[in-house]
Amino acid sequence: MRTAYGVETVRSAEAALMAELPAGALMQRAAAGLAAAAAGLLGRVYGRRVVLLVGSGDNGGDALYAGARLARRGARVTAAQQGERLMERQLDPAAARLLRAHLEELGVEVHTECRVRGVRTGPAPSGGGGRTATGVELADGYVLDARLVVLACGVRPRVGLARAAGLDVAKGVVVDDELRTSDPAVHAIGDCAEHAGVLYGLATPALEQADLLARVLTGAGGDGSGRTHRYAGTRALTRLTLPAADGSLDLAAFGETEPAPGDDVVHLADATRRVYRKVVVRADRLVGGILLGDLGAVGSLARAWEGDEPLPADAPLHHLLIDHLGGS
Ligand SMILES: Cc1cc2nc3c(=O)[nH]c(=O)nc-3n(C[C@H](O)[C@H](O)[C@H](O)COP(=O)(O)OP(=O)(O)OC[C@H]3O[C@@H](n4cnc5c(N)ncnc54)[C@H](O)[C@@H]3O)c2cc1C
């Protein structure tokens, strides 16, 4: 169960979620699906306001993609982001500025540090007692009228039951590397589980956790190897392709994109051509990176990060960003 800006859901089936939303409010799903849904509504939103409630998760990027496409096709799109910058979990301030400039060029109005209090609804024009979204109310009471509202603001696990049972709860139910809660007889996986401070809210980590827990419960080393099974987190790269006047603007981000003390950072930036590349290296491992505008290096960087393998000791770090250019 989850709550998103006052929209309560009690079942995971998307149909059930959609049934609970007023007409004119979309829950973000995969970018392509959302863009198709939004395009289907274009007749209704042409020249009128669409408000995207954008969070910092992966879904926020997908919502921006749909918003960019709608703006290009004549809708007045406003992106409201509660955080300081767009995609703040994935992008550093410099990359977020480039992304914002690009969206603004496409006609998307971007508001950061903009807290939304709720979605306003009114009677649906079709009658029958249905409701339709009419706008969003900001924390300062200002109401933005809207013909369509897209919610991509994330989910929060409902932790009351776990808390009442005496389990350790932070944002989610806290679990260790064997997905065990503070009560050794209780495990938690999926959207409600918080591992190493991370709540994923995505299907792939939930599936990986389910798979690992099955192995933990059937006995460590049950495969005869004597190995214990430990969850080390799920590594997922964020990709986004936005329309651009002369093609598209690509973006990829992964891992920790802000360095910790002692980390090495390599940057390549060209604001005019809207190209930005950055990697963060800790000791001999790649721990994060951002590529915007030119994703030529994404394959090799993603492999080095996902594999968590030592980087070659004999190559300068900037080679990580330029090797795909044939050493230029
Ligand atoms: C609209 C929407 C779109 C999404 N799109 C994507 C996507 O494109 N890609 C992606 O990777 N992820 C997506 N997700 C996230 C993905 O659905 C979840 O990460 C995944 O379903 C998590 O699995 P889960 O088993 O933890 O939770 P759920 O799938 O939510 O299952 C939880 C189950 O527990 C039941 N339950 C809850 N409380 C109780 C109780 N007290 N007693 C008994 N049963 C209870 C619920 O009824 C539900 O059946 C989307 C989510 C939503 C809401």
PDBQT file of the ligand as one rigid body, heavy atoms in Angstrom, charges set to zero:
ROOT
HETATM    1  C1  LIG A 401       1.542   3.060 -11.181  1.00  0.00    +0.000 C 
HETATM    2  C2  LIG A 401       2.835   2.338 -10.934  1.00  0.00    +0.000 A 
HETATM    3  C3  LIG A 401       3.693   2.140 -11.987  1.00  0.00    +0.000 A 
HETATM    4  C4  LIG A 401       4.908   1.466 -11.788  1.00  0.00    +0.000 A 
HETATM    5  N1  LIG A 401       5.733   1.296 -12.856  1.00  0.00    +0.000 NA
HETATM    6  C5  LIG A 401       6.898   0.665 -12.689  1.00  0.00    +0.000 A 
HETATM    7  C6  LIG A 401       7.774   0.469 -13.800  1.00  0.00    +0.000 A 
HETATM    8  O1  LIG A 401       7.491   0.872 -14.929  1.00  0.00    +0.000 OA
HETATM    9  N2  LIG A 401       8.959  -0.185 -13.581  1.00  0.00    +0.000 N 
HETATM   10  C7  LIG A 401       9.293  -0.649 -12.327  1.00  0.00    +0.000 A 
HETATM   11  O2  LIG A 401      10.377  -1.242 -12.175  1.00  0.00    +0.000 OA
HETATM   12  N3  LIG A 401       8.475  -0.485 -11.279  1.00  0.00    +0.000 NA
HETATM   13  C8  LIG A 401       7.283   0.154 -11.416  1.00  0.00    +0.000 A 
HETATM   14  N4  LIG A 401       6.465   0.352 -10.338  1.00  0.00    +0.000 N 
HETATM   15  C9  LIG A 401       6.902  -0.144  -9.024  1.00  0.00    +0.000 C 
HETATM   16  C10 LIG A 401       6.647  -1.646  -8.852  1.00  0.00    +0.000 C 
HETATM   17  O3  LIG A 401       5.266  -1.893  -9.101  1.00  0.00    +0.000 OA
HETATM   18  C11 LIG A 401       6.973  -2.029  -7.421  1.00  0.00    +0.000 C 
HETATM   19  O4  LIG A 401       8.332  -1.706  -7.152  1.00  0.00    +0.000 OA
HETATM   20  C12 LIG A 401       6.810  -3.519  -7.172  1.00  0.00    +0.000 C 
HETATM   21  O5  LIG A 401       5.477  -3.891  -7.432  1.00  0.00    +0.000 OA
HETATM   22  C13 LIG A 401       7.146  -3.832  -5.704  1.00  0.00    +0.000 C 
HETATM   23  O6  LIG A 401       6.717  -5.122  -5.365  1.00  0.00    +0.000 OA
HETATM   24  P1  LIG A 401       6.194  -5.425  -3.898  1.00  0.00    +0.000 P 
HETATM   25  O7  LIG A 401       5.869  -6.880  -3.902  1.00  0.00    +0.000 OA
HETATM   26  O8  LIG A 401       7.137  -4.903  -2.893  1.00  0.00    +0.000 OA
HETATM   27  O9  LIG A 401       4.865  -4.551  -3.699  1.00  0.00    +0.000 OA
HETATM   28  P2  LIG A 401       3.473  -4.667  -4.419  1.00  0.00    +0.000 P 
HETATM   29  O10 LIG A 401       3.627  -5.157  -5.823  1.00  0.00    +0.000 OA
HETATM   30  O11 LIG A 401       2.799  -3.353  -4.178  1.00  0.00    +0.000 OA
HETATM   31  O12 LIG A 401       2.737  -5.804  -3.620  1.00  0.00    +0.000 OA
HETATM   32  C14 LIG A 401       2.384  -5.643  -2.245  1.00  0.00    +0.000 C 
HETATM   33  C15 LIG A 401       1.234  -6.575  -1.942  1.00  0.00    +0.000 C 
HETATM   34  O13 LIG A 401       1.003  -6.607  -0.531  1.00  0.00    +0.000 OA
HETATM   35  C16 LIG A 401      -0.385  -6.488  -0.285  1.00  0.00    +0.000 C 
HETATM   36  N5  LIG A 401      -0.582  -5.908   1.056  1.00  0.00    +0.000 N 
HETATM   37  C17 LIG A 401      -0.253  -4.671   1.479  1.00  0.00    +0.000 A 
HETATM   38  N6  LIG A 401      -0.584  -4.521   2.769  1.00  0.00    +0.000 NA
HETATM   39  C18 LIG A 401      -1.118  -5.688   3.183  1.00  0.00    +0.000 A 
HETATM   40  C19 LIG A 401      -1.663  -6.163   4.417  1.00  0.00    +0.000 A 
HETATM   41  N7  LIG A 401      -1.713  -5.385   5.498  1.00  0.00    +0.000 N 
HETATM   42  N8  LIG A 401      -2.109  -7.429   4.449  1.00  0.00    +0.000 NA
HETATM   43  C20 LIG A 401      -2.040  -8.222   3.352  1.00  0.00    +0.000 A 
HETATM   44  N9  LIG A 401      -1.548  -7.836   2.163  1.00  0.00    +0.000 NA
HETATM   45  C21 LIG A 401      -1.098  -6.585   2.073  1.00  0.00    +0.000 A 
HETATM   46  C22 LIG A 401      -0.895  -5.591  -1.395  1.00  0.00    +0.000 C 
HETATM   47  O14 LIG A 401      -2.274  -5.740  -1.577  1.00  0.00    +0.000 OA
HETATM   48  C23 LIG A 401      -0.077  -6.098  -2.593  1.00  0.00    +0.000 C 
HETATM   49  O15 LIG A 401      -0.684  -7.207  -3.204  1.00  0.00    +0.000 OA
HETATM   50  C24 LIG A 401       5.251   1.004 -10.508  1.00  0.00    +0.000 A 
HETATM   51  C25 LIG A 401       4.369   1.208  -9.446  1.00  0.00    +0.000 A 
HETATM   52  C26 LIG A 401       3.181   1.874  -9.648  1.00  0.00    +0.000 A 
HETATM   53  C27 LIG A 401       2.249   2.082  -8.480  1.00  0.00    +0.000 C 
ENDROOT
TORSDOF 0
